[in-house]
Amino acid sequence: MAERKDEMMEYTAVVKREGDWWVGWIQEIPGVNCQESTRHELLETLRVTLREALEFNRREAKAAAGREYEEERVAV
């Protein structure tokens, strides 16, 4: 099942100021964390990093599955 490109998923960004920096991470996806000098830059960098992480995870999952597999959507 292909994912619709126009479907917007929402995630939770945890952000805080530490000294001169804004740091943040995506609560639901381990490893997606960033640091920027402004809150605006941080949120944009988190969006880009999250997109890249999700795409990487999709490619890795499909590669691990081999040639014949099925995709199922799972709601929680």
NORKA-V101147 format. One record per backbone hydrogen bond with DSSP energy under -0.5 kcal/mol. CO is the residue of the C=O (numbers start at 1). NH is the residue of the N-H. If there is no record, write none. Layout:
co=CO nh=NH
co=CO nh=NH
This chain:
co=4 nh=7
co=7 nh=9
co=11 nh=13
co=12 nh=14
co=12 nh=27
co=13 nh=15
co=14 nh=25
co=16 nh=23
co=18 nh=21
co=21 nh=18
co=22 nh=36
co=23 nh=16
co=24 nh=34
co=25 nh=14
co=25 nh=27
co=26 nh=29
co=28 nh=30
co=29 nh=32
co=31 nh=33
co=32 nh=26
co=34 nh=24
co=36 nh=22
co=38 nh=42
co=39 nh=43
co=40 nh=44
co=41 nh=45
co=42 nh=46
co=43 nh=47
co=44 nh=48
co=45 nh=49
co=46 nh=50
co=47 nh=51
co=48 nh=52
co=49 nh=53
co=50 nh=54
co=51 nh=55
co=52 nh=56
co=53 nh=57
co=54 nh=58
co=55 nh=59
co=56 nh=60
co=57 nh=61
co=58 nh=62
co=59 nh=63
co=60 nh=64
co=61 nh=65
co=62 nh=66
co=63 nh=66
co=67 nh=69
